[in-house]
Amino acid sequence: MFNNAMMKQAKKMQEKMKIAQEEIAKMETEGSSGGIKVKMIGGKSIEEVEVSDKLFEQGDKALLEKFIKDAVNDAANKADKVTQKKMKKVTGGIKIPGLF
């Protein structure tokens, strides 16, 4: 059974969680691979893609596709790590199902 102190603590955690989620939604991460740079917002939306002229001139479509995939995955993985770190701070290390 929850008492008042536990309810206050839960409400405080909920407020911190909301702030962390807002920060995560605005967070920028950058990934790169073989002359490709990708900037991602909130770990979900690709904001910018930069392709090195040298890589583009090689004309190797399969290699270009691989580097794009790797750069996007790199940015997403970095976003996941930051998200996990922020959520761990909020929850005090308690694993809450569905959060991360």
Number of C-alpha atoms within 10 A of each C-alpha: 3 8 7 8 9 11 11 12 11 14 12 12 15 14 13 17 17 12 13 16 16 12 14 19 15 12 15 19 22 23 21 21 18 15 16 23 22 24 20 23 19 20 25 14 12 17 13 11 16 12 17 11 10 9 16 14 8 10 10 10 11 9 14 19 12 13 20 23 15 19 23 25 18 19 23 24 16 18 23 18 13 16 22 15 13 18 22 16 14 19 16 10 11 10 11 10 6 5 10 12
